[in-house]
Amino acid sequence: MDLQQAIRERHAVRKYVDRPIEPEKVREIQKLIDECNAECGLHIQLVLDEPLAFSTGVFKYGQFSGVKNYLALVVKKNVDQNEAVGRCGQRIVLLMQTLGLNSCWVGLTFRNVKDAYRLEPDEKLRMVIACGYGETNGVERRQRKPVGEFFEDARAEKGALPDWFVRGMDAALLAPTAMNRQKFFFRLLDGGKVSARAKFDPLGYAPLDLGIVKCNFEIAAGRENFEWAP
Ligand SMILES: Cc1cc2nc3c(=O)[nH]c(=O)nc-3n(C[C@H](O)[C@H](O)[C@H](O)COP(=O)(O)O)c2cc1C
């Protein structure tokens, strides 16, 4: 399975079976985590065989079951790393999908088990991503908004949309966003440039969602075909 297929096959999975992630898959995931942390100054950690985050208190009765593995998305306290953590988290999610693993981003419905991961004094846990072997591969979202609601063709001379842009937008719409709110908007500009911004979101997830969405767009559009405009 390549990354484009992983984008199409990934769905939020909240119920997991009791099957450990094989050591060779753990090594591959860890390699990408190390790369992401080095590139972006993050401190993402893979937490294995830790059932408490999803099985105590109110989190015992939520939609989640059998979660024993998760990525702890640890960021700096005083730096805005939302887009970077969205982008890196999604790179890891898609790698896991190619390895036959399932996942779900989790902003709220988990307990912060502080001794399960390492935190430097200037760091905090932003959120987690549950992962492992799902009971199922999840389901495709039923209602999909038309792609035209998510972009504007802002070129001086509008012609047919480039194939790479169409592919990128399709992948952007398949990206997971908090509560599936999809608070993002793209603009196709002249000279093969694209801008993407987060819309207003009082819950504060849109900047992180934007990193996830841009990751999907880049993979499907092909980094060689366009440049991000500021
Ligand atoms: C930043 C973020 C936070 C999320 N937080 C939660 C959460 O707290 N609980 C939950 O059940 N799902 C959570 N999700 C999963 C979304 O609800 C899910 O990705 C979205 O509904 C789209 O469905 P899909 O992932 O199957 O495409 C979160 C997703 C993202 C991207």
The ligand as a Gaussian input file, in Angstrom:
#p B3LYP/6-31G(d) Opt

LIG

0 1
 C       -7.289000      17.111000      16.034000
 C       -8.291000      15.988000      16.164000
 C       -8.872000      15.692000      17.400000
 C       -9.786000      14.632000      17.523000
 N      -10.309000      14.342000      18.760000
 C      -11.157000      13.278000      18.903000
 C      -11.652000      12.910000      20.201000
 O      -11.341000      13.545000      21.232000
 N      -12.471000      11.831000      20.306000
 C      -12.825000      11.093000      19.202000
 O      -13.573000      10.122000      19.358000
 N      -12.375000      11.421000      17.942000
 C      -11.549000      12.482000      17.777000
 N      -11.042000      12.806000      16.517000
 C      -11.401000      11.997000      15.344000
 C      -12.380000      12.728000      14.414000
 O      -13.656000      12.776000      15.013000
 C      -12.439000      12.034000      13.044000
 O      -11.148000      12.041000      12.485000
 C      -13.397000      12.773000      12.114000
 O      -14.730000      12.599000      12.555000
 C      -13.301000      12.300000      10.669000
 O      -13.508000      10.914000      10.530000
 P      -12.403000       9.981000       9.832000
 O      -11.137000      10.138000      10.626000
 O      -12.983000       8.586000       9.906000
 O      -12.222000      10.440000       8.413000
 C      -10.149000      13.865000      16.364000
 C       -9.556000      14.187000      15.133000
 C       -8.637000      15.220000      15.027000
 C       -7.990000      15.493000      13.709000

